[in-house]
Amino acid sequence: MAFIRFACPGCHKTIEVMAALGGRRGKCPGCGTMFVVPKQSDPALAEEEKQFPPEQLAEALQVFKRRLAAIRLDDESQLGHGPFSSGSKAAGMGIQPPREFPPEIWEALVRAGSLKRAPGGLYELAEK
């Protein structure tokens, strides 16, 4: 599957969309700026993405899963909720990825299909 990579005109964050969306209107998931998707990738951003060793990707994914489990546990507990809280299970949940790994590693995990992007610069586990 081909992708177009370009920088958001508002926040300059790198955006990657399917090539079929070239020429259509879009909205930045980070800042909400509306733009027209270019027909081809920005040459500066179209370079080969940084490759990470499989061990480092696996370690980052495990750290992400541990962080997600801790946040879900906190969210599902009745502590800190109102008196009528049921402590119900948290559904699909996006979290900010741990900062001990570079942002590029989270994008590599998205490309690998282990994670998926959620609104607001968050990530969630991809359903398998």
N, C-alpha and C positions, 0 to 999 in steps of 0.2 A: 504494500500500500504506500503510495507517495504522499509526502507531506510538504507543506509550505511553512517556512520559518521566517518570522519577521518581528520587529520590535513594535510594541504598542506606542502609538503617537503620544499618549498621555503620560504613562509611567515608565516607558522604555523597557518594560519587562519583555523577555522573549516569549512569543506565542507560536504555537505549532498547531496547524489545522490540516485537515485532509485537503489534498490538492483539488478535489472536486468543488471546494468552497471558494476557490479563487474568483474574485470579482464580486462576491456577495458582501452584504453588510454584516458586521459582527460587533460584539461588545467585549471589551477586555474583562476577563474574570477577576482581575486584581483591582482595577480602579474604576471600571464601568464606562470608560471612554468608548464612544461609538466610532467605528472606522469601516473602511472598505478593505476587504482582504485582497492583498496584491495577487497578481496572476502567477508570480514565481517568487521563490525565496530570496531574501536579502543575501547577496553573496557573502557578506561578512558573517552571517549567521548560518549559512548553509554548509559550513565546514563540517568535517567529520566530528561527531560528538565524542567527548572524552570517554574512553573505555575504562571500565573498572574491573578488577579481578573478580571472579565469581565468589571468592571467599569474602571479599569486602561487601559485595551486594547482599550476600546471605546474612552477614553480621548486621548490616544496616536494617534489613528487613526484620530480623529478630528484635533489635532495639525498638523499632517502630511498633511491633506487635506487643512488646512488654509495656510500652508507654500507652498504647491503646487499651490494653487490658486494665491498667491502673486507672485510667480515666473512666472507662466503663464501670468498673467496680465502684468508684466514687459516685458516679452518676446514678447507679442503680440502688445505692444504699439510701436509707431513709434519713440519714444524718444530713442536716442542713437544708432539708426540704420543708415545705409547709406542713401543717398538722394533717392535711388531707392527702398527703403524698402516699402513693401506693408502693413506691419503690420498684416500679415496673422495669422491665428489661429495656435497655437502650437499643434503639434500632440502628440502622446504618449511620455511622458517626464519622465525621471528618475531623482530623486533628492536625495541629501544626507539627511538622516533623521535627524530631530531635535535632538540636543544633550541633551535636558533635560530629555530624557528617555534612559535607558540602551540599548545597541545593542541587547540584548536577546529579548526585547519586539518586535523589528521589525521582528526578526525571528519567534516569536510566531504569529505575524500577517500574515507572509508568510504561515506558516503552517495552519492558520485558513482560508486562501484563500482571505484575504482582500487586501494584497499587493503581489507583485511579485518582484523578484530580477531583476535588470537591470545590464548590464556590468559596471565594475569599482566600485563596492561596493555601487551602487545606488539602489533605490527602486522606483517602480511606482505602481499606483493603478491597481488592477486586474480588468479586464473587467468582468462584471456580466451580 
